[in-house]
Amino acid sequence: MVMMMMMTMMIMTVVIMFIVDVMLTAMIMKSRRDGRGHDVRGLVVVVVVVIVVVVVVVVVVVVVVVVVVVIIIMKNIYIALLQKAQSASDNNDIDIFSFQYSFMTVVVVVVVVTAAAAVVVVVVVVVIV
């Protein structure tokens, strides 16, 4: 379901960019024919801003979805591991509290890395655009 959402958003973004590109090309061609190329600049700025906003919104939504999914998966793994740890600690093999802290550290690291990757993607996209 999450993959479907992400794919839909990617397709929507590509379609929007394509439409904007076609409109922009048509307007530039028209202004060339009319012999006044300078009045397109404002439009170009507007179009670029719209594209950047769309891309940033899509990236942010995708990142939020990814982080939520990662957290849900981590939670499920955590519960499964905690049950194992619980049964193991009944045999006094493992200290549950140290296990919990180490696992929470892993979760925090994964979330931070995901967020950092998302920020890098946004910066790269903005720089390219």
N, C-alpha and C positions, 0 to 999 in steps of 0.2 A: 504493500500500500504506500509506504514511504517512497519507494523507488518510483511508483507510478506518479506520485505528486511531483517528485523532482524532475522526472522526464517531461511531464506536462508543462512545468514551469520553464524548463530549458527550451522546449518546442515553442512555447508562447514568446519567450524572449527572442528567439531566432526569427519568428514570424514578424514580431513588432519591428525588429531591426531591419528586416528585409523591406517591410512596407515603408519605413522612414527613409531607407536608402533610396528606394524607387522614387518616392516623393521628392527627395532632395535632388536627385539626378534630373528629374523632369523639370524642376524649378530652375536649376542651373542652366539646363539646355535652353529653356524659354528665355531666361534673362540674357543668354548669349545671343539668341536670335534678335532680341529687342535691342541689343547693343548697349545694355547697361548692366555690367556684371557686379557693380559694387553694392547693390541693394540686397544681395543674397546673404551678406555676411551676418546680419542680425539673425536671419533664419537659421543659418548654420550653427550659430551659438545656441539658439533655442533647441535645435535638434540634438546637438551634442549633450546639452544639459539633460534633456529628456532621456537620452540613451544611458547616460551615467546614472541617473536616478533609478531607471528601470533595472539596470545591472546590479546596482548596490542593493536595491530592495530584494531582488531575486537571491543574490548571494547571502544576504542576512537571513532570509527565510530558510534557505537551504542549510545554513550553518546552525540555526536554531533547531531545525528538524534533526540534523545529524547529531547535535549535542544531546537532544532529548532521547534519541534512539540509543546513543552510546550509554547514557545514564541508565535507561531501562535495561539494556543488555547487561551492563555492569551489575545492576541491582539483582537481576536473576542469577548471574554467576555468583555474586556475593552470598545470596541466600543459600544456593546449593553448597558452596564451600563452607558456609557457616554451619550448615547442618552436618557436613562431614566433620568439621572441627569439633562440633558439639559431641558427636558420637565418639570421636577420637579422644576428646578431653574426659569423657566418662572413663576412659582407660588411662587417664592422666598422661597422655602422650603430647599434648599441645596446650599452649597457653592461649585462651580465646581472646583475651584483651589485646595482646601483642599482634595476634592475627588480624583483629578488626582494624587496628591502627595501620598496619602495613597495607591492608587492602584499601583503606580509605586514601592512603597516600597514592596508590596506583590510580584510583579513580580521579583524584585531583590532577595528577600529572597528565592523564589522558585528556581530560576536559581542557586543561590549559593549553596543551599541544594543539588540540583541535581548534580552539579559539585563535591561537597564534597563526595557524595555517590559514584560517578564514581571513584574518586581518591582512596577511601577505597577499592572498588572492585578490581582495578588494583593492589594495594598493596597486598591484600589478595591472588590474583591469583599468583603474582610473588613469594610471600613467600611460597605458597603451591608448586609451580613448583620448 
